[in-house]
Amino acid sequence: MNMRAEQSRITIDLPKSSHRKLKAMAAILGKSMREIIIESIDEHLYKQPSPNKKTLKAIKDTEKRKGLVEAQSVNDLFKKLGI
């Protein structure tokens, strides 16, 4: 397959200072600005953050319906949670 047919083009406007920093970073890393931008996009699109232990416990407790707070409204919920 033709590689160009599988790609899209995007144009972005950057502040000149950001462009200079990106260009300098590319030179230091021995990469093109394109490579750095694609790596950054990939990191944000495909990175799956791992929940910490506290969050995992909260998820498990919720699945078991443990520690749930029932409220009549958002304001009631905030009041019950003390926020």
Secondary structure, DSSP 8 states (H G I E B T S, - for coil): --GGGG---------HHHHHHHHHHHHHHT--HHHHHHHHHHHHHH------HHHHHHHHHHHTT-S----SSHHHHHHHHT-
